[in-house]
Amino acid sequence: MLPGDGDHAPLWADTVHGLAQRVLGPVAGSVRWAARDGGGRAYAYEAKGGVLTVAATDGVSASVALHHYLREQCGMSVGWDTVLPLPLTSLPDAPLRQGSARVREGYYFNFCTFSYTTPYWDWADWEREIDWMALHGITMPLAVTGHEAAVHAAYSLFGLDDRQIRRFLGGPGYLPFQFMGCLDDFAGPLPASWIDSHRELGARILERERAFGMTPVLPAFTGHVPREIASTARAGRRQWQGFETWVLDPADPLYERIGAEIARAQIKLFGTDHLYAADPFIEMIPIDADPAFPGAVAAATLAGLRAADPEAVWLMQAWPFSYQRDFWSEDRVTAFLDAIADDRMLVADLWAEHDPLWGRFEEFSGKPWLWCALLNFGGRTDPGADLRGVPAGIEAALAAPSPPTGLGLSMEATRNNPVFFELVADQIWNRVPDLDAWLDAFVTQRYGGRWTAELRAAWRGLLDTVYGAQGVPILPQEFEGVITAVPSYERGPAELRAEAAGVLWYRPESLAAAWERMIEVAERDPGLAAGPLGHDLVEAGIAYMARVADRFCLDVLESAGDPARVARFLKVFEDLDRMLACRPEFTFQHWESKALSWADDPADRDVLLDNARRIITVWGTADSPLLDDYAGRHWSGLVGGYYRDRWALWADGLDRALATPGDGPEAALRERLRDRAELFLREGPAPAPRDLAGLATESRRLFTAYAGRAGSLAQPYEHNP
């Protein structure tokens, strides 16, 4: 009998069994569940005679046990792209295996994820995601969906009518930025139908997360208020990326009152697990420079929460301390943290794989904290990471005098670089002393044990190239290639050569070889390409073709706009678009259709179309360059349409720009680019390419046409780890 095995099914058994049915299909009937005692998170599993028995302390640990069994005994894993149910007809025997979590919590999401990945998801999408979370040990997910209903209910108590509140909330695609206090009254108004539908969806998400034993983190008030309230209160203006908002002074009693009413409304609608996320200073300097002011904000924020929930704990992202480190000195951060009792705050070290703050601030002055990996900004589709640096970074944190209470995934968008995020999540339960061995196992399990030698060789090539970014900054302001970059005549040949060399820290022929190995497997086994291999194949193709585009753009510049070289450069966009169109998740049409699925009437449709198109392109307004292409994606409909057209406009005026001194050509180009952006916002993406073959065929065509064309740019980038 397994440790803790008993006669009574645990409360979470039905929930985890539902997951097992979705993952395993009929063979899930051969899984038994039992409760296990213990103070931490732990499990034991054993399989005999085709029956798998799992004993666990909680639903998430039971789900992790199932996933570990599948990985270790069946050679199969469940990723974002895995085709389910898995092709298992029986469960192989396995000896007793016990496991325990290395940290108490697995944190998940970033406020931005709810704009860049999940804004238009329905229940089917969320059910699949919550299953992934449970299988990977996530216990503490940020839960933002439906929060607008709580905000609407609370402001109704302060004299605002429905129209005013929905205008303040703005467009549905931008709600997380509204909740963080970055903007309001933008790209809306919020459709009334959205509030009702997402209140129901949010409640369903939370119900399922809690059924697994997760403790969701709900949003909280940041001091950001409508202008109607600011005009009669003690409030100050602040700016974020060209957007102006109003924030209450914490000395105004309204700060605590509004915070309490939003929390009460949220608890009434969704219940609570006493965890609340609020970031009053996210990318914005406090409105008062007094060193004591952030502490006053903290006190008012927490007081409002505790008025509604005496057990409230505030989770805060440490991002401002990195993003605006000139303001957030060690003394200022320490004074802020010391203003809050240790048991009332949890700090998320949001970008710890690149800029860990826990060492700089002495593990956040005794506050419980989370080591989080961010990597992705805006949902960009370029693959790249420093895989070898991840285990060492986590082990250093766990060896600290005050180690993190959890590990987290805090990406601004999911569905990219799955190897990186699987590596981080795995370390919630498992130590990774040998990355090469871990990667070999990852490859075997990701593809169900098929074509293992070939695919391991491909992934070693990826590890040596795009996933070997040791010491290379992966930042939103860094050049990532010309395809998604805004064209400009101010980038001359020398500048482009230097920028392009900076993203080529590897030998492109090694990347090409890895890509071709994946193509060969897809050609031999088309069914495998329907799952994770198809996603990985596209990402490898994106990585290589991005470097080809850089090379060809440089050729255009150095030839002073030779028409043949211009045509060759623009054809890269058209050819890449065909490959992208073979996978729905790499198409703009898929994103737009998900947005439109929430429209109840023509007015809703207009808002949803605008939001879906705007945030991926100009982000704000077509007149403001501040966030242009921040969320740029290598998606069909963008690459072969919008992005290609922008570079065609650039090429059309290049000869004049080279011959004419001054700013005139650049100003003219900006005007033409603004017009093209406005056209995209009105009319949307280009039609899907015609006469598409399968992904393997389109990938082979692309490889044959461009293999060997990404080299000869410069000597490989010499970085200093």
C-alpha positions, 0 to 999 in steps of 0.5 A: 500500500502506498504511503497515506493510501486509505479507503476514502477518496480525497476531496480533490480526486474528482478534479484530478481525475477529470484532468486524467481523462482529458490527458489519457482518454479511456485509460484514465479509468485505470488510475486510483487516487488517495490522500497522503499526509504531510506538511509540505507538497508530496506524492507517491505513485506505483503501478501494478497490473495496469493500475496506477495508484497515486497518493498525494497531499493535494490536487496539484501534487497529484497532478505532478505525480501523474505527469512525472509518471507519464514522463518517467515511465511512458516517455511522454509529457504534456506541453502547451501544444501536445495533442490530447489525449495521449496515445496510451492504451495501457499503463506500464508497471512502475515501482514505488516512486516518491517526490516532494516539492523543493519550494512551497509555491509555483507562481504563474502569470504576469498582468501583461499575460492577460493582454498579450496571450489570454484576453480572448480565451474561452473556457476550453482554452482556460481548462487546457491551461489550468490542466497544464498548470496543475501538471507542472506544479503551479499552486499560485496563479495570478487570476485577472479575468473578470476583475472589471466586474468588481471595479464596476460594482465598486465605482457604482457606489461612488456615484459613477454611472455605467457609461462613465465606468465602462469608459474609464475601464477602456478596451478589453484587450488593455484591461490589465494595463488599466488594472495596473494604473498605466492607462484608462479611457483608451480603446474602449468603451468596455462592452457591457456584454464583456463584463457579464461574460467575463464575470462568469468566466472568471468565476469558473476559472477560480472554481477550477483552480481552487478545486486543484488546491491552488491559491489564486492571486486576485488584483487589488487597487493601486490608487488609480481613479477616474477623473471624475473622482480625482477632480474632487480629491487629493490626487496627482497626475502621472505619465506612462508611455504617453498616457496620463492617469490620476492617482490618489494621495494615500493621505486622502481617506478615499484611497483606503475606502475605494481599495476596500470597496473594490476588494469587497466587491471582488470577494462577493463575486469571486471569493478569496484566498487572501492573496492580492496583487497590486503594483502602485509604482509599475513603471511610474515614479511616485507622485511625491519624491519624499522618501517616506511617500512609498511607505505611505502608499503601502500603508494605505494599500494594505489598510484598504485590503485589510478593511475588506479581508483581515487576512489579506497578503499583498503580492507585489512585483519587484519590477519597478526596482529594476526598471527604474533603479535610479529612483529605487535606491537601496535606501528607498526600497528598504524604507518601503519594505520596512513599512510593511509587516513581513507576514503581509507581503510577498515579493515577486522577483519578476526577472530573476533569470536576467536581473535578480534583485534578491541579492541586491536587497538582501532577500527583500528585507525578510519578506517572503519572495518568489524567484521568477523567470520572465524572458518574454516581452510582449509575446514576441515570437523570436526563440532565444534564451540562456538555458544553461544559466537557469539552473545555476540561477535557481540554485543560487537563490535556493542557497540564499540565507532566506531562500524563495518560498516559490519559483515562478513563470512571469512571462508577459506572454505564454506559448513561446520558448516552451523549453525555457519555461518547462525547464524553470517549472521542472525545478519546482520539484526536481533539481537539474544538475546536468542540463544536457541530460535534462534536454535529452529527456525533454526531447524524448518526452516532448515527442513521445519517444519518436525520432529521438536521435534525430530530434536530440541532435536538432535540439543540441543545435538549438542549444548551441545557437538560439538557446545559448544566449549566455551574457546576451541581453534579451530586452524589449528595447534591443534590436531583434531583427528587421522583420518586426522593426519599424523601418527608418532611414536613420539606420544606415549600413554601419548601424544595421551591421552592428545591430544584426551582428549583436543578435547573431551570437552563434554560427547560423549554419548550426541553426540551419542544420538544426532546422533541417533535422526537424524538417526531415522528421516532419517529412517522415512523420507528418502526424508528429508535426501536428503537435509540439514538433510543428511549433518547434519547427516554426520557431526554428524557421523564424529564428533562421529567416530573421537572420536572412532578412537582416542580411538581405536588408543590409544588402539593399542598403549597401547597394543603395536600393538596387531593385533586384536586391529590394525584390529579394528582400521583400520576398523573404516576407512573402515566403516566410508568411507561407510557412507561418500560415501552416500553424494557426497559433502563428496567424493573425487571423486566429488572434482576430477570430478569437477576439471577435468570438466575444462580440454581441453586436456591431459596436462590440465588434468594432472595439474588439477588432480595434483592440486585437489589431492595435496592441500587436502593431502601434499599441497606442495610437498611430501618431505615437512611436513609444510602443510601436511593435512592442508586441510584434509577432512573426505571424502570417498576415503580419509578416507577408502583409503589414511588415512587408508593406512597411519595408516596401515603403522604406525601399521606395524612398531609399534612393531619395533618402540617400541623395537628400540631406536633412530630415525630410525623407525620414519625416515623409517615411514616418507619415507613410508608415502612419497611414499604413498603420491606420489602414491596418487598424481599419482593414486588418491583415492580409488574406491567408496565402493560397495553395498552401501545402503542409508545414513540412513541405512549406518548411522544406521550400523555405529551407531550400530557398534560403539555406546558407543565406544568413551567413557572411554578415560579420564575425560571430558576435563575441560576448563576454559572459 
